[in-house]
Amino acid sequence: MSDTELIQSLAQKHQLLKSEIRKVIIGQEQVIDNLLLSIFSGGHCLLVGVPGLAKTLIINTLSKALGLQYSRIQFTPDLMPSDIIGSEILDKNRDFQFLRGPVFANIILADEINRTPPKTQAALLEAMQEHAVTVAGKTYPLQQPFFVLATQNPIEQEGTYPLPEAQLDRFMLNIKLDYPTFDEEIDIVKSTTAGQETDIDVVLSAEEIIQYQNVIRKIPVPDNVYRHAVSVVAKTRVGTPDASSFAAKYLSWGAGPRASQYLIIGAKTHAALNGKFSPDIEDVDAVTPEVLRHRIVKNYYAEAENITTDIIINEIVKEK
């Protein structure tokens, strides 16, 4: 199958995937679109929302539709790094044997990731960046494809540990979940209180996902799109000649080069999922809020005036 045919088939598979997920998930269209975009881009996601918005259910349903091995890790204050990556044990022959942890799966749900100390959070860093785990000097490669989908409760502060900036930067997208609409909530209550179970059909295999990820990387990008992506990121960098006046007023820190990389990769995937063979500026703008949301740091002026990161990003994109 040629690259053109692969991109055409990806757009079709994308619609099939969404149809399967809709069997269980009501609403949250933008969230599902962004999750699928992240997966086909080969990135990791941070889902931020209050309890009860089906964060765990969405990820579980997604893993079934993709036919991937799924592993859920509940992050707690007493969780240790070995509880995630595994540890060496002494077997009956008095030889050390590595017992693999739950990170050895395709989709990792890091539930309430900010409830565990930084030492344990850092256990995911190598896995997310290198797709490997090192224990006792030996490196173990992880299964491909590999995704970390972490959830976080934005309103809970007691007993939580904010994610370090280095860890946040490893996530391609920061996806916000909002409350369902009134009609959606009625449908949710009807479907979840009727005692019916829904079967999810497998739409894609691991090999197909890797194939789509590879063809997306080869999608050509016009120079003006590269310039636009880098320009948007540069506008967030306070104290530089390219900084936006709005950013200079409300930001204390801007995004790094990884943001520019993810904007281009996200734009490529956004274009491919919509049946296009090359991204344009609109594709970059479509993924900008989710890519930048966790990479910019507000100052006290923004906090005092209740200026959100989304408002700042929107103003930066509009500013010429």
Sequence and secondary structure as in RCSB ss.txt:
>XXXX:A:sequence
MSDTELIQSLAQKHQLLKSEIRKVIIGQEQVIDNLLLSIFSGGHCLLVGVPGLAKTLIINTLSKALGLQYSRIQF
TPDLMPSDIIGSEILDKNRDFQFLRGPVFANIILADEINRTPPKTQAALLEAMQEHAVTVAGKTYPLQQPFFVLA
TQNPIEQEGTYPLPEAQLDRFMLNIKLDYPTFDEEIDIVKSTTAGQETDIDVVLSAEEIIQYQNVIRKIPVPDNV
YRHAVSVVAKTRVGTPDASSFAAKYLSWGAGPRASQYLIIGAKTHAALNGKFSPDIEDVDAVTPEVLRHRIVKNY
YAEAENITTDIIINEIVKEK
>XXXX:A:secstr
  HHHHHHHHHHHHHHHHHHHHTT  S HHHHHHHHHHHHHT  EEEE  TTS HHHHHHHHHHHHT  EEEEE 
 TT  THHHHEEEEE TTS EEEEE TTSSSEEEEETGGGS HHHHGGGHHHHHHSEEEETTEEEE  SS EEEE
EE TT  TT     HHHHTT SEEEE     HHHHHHHHHHHSS           HHHHHHHHHHHHT    HHH
HHHHHHHHHTT TTSTT  HHHHHHEEE   HHHHHHHHHHHHHHHHHTT SS  HHHHHHHHHHHHTTT EE H
HHHHTT  HHHHHHHHHH  
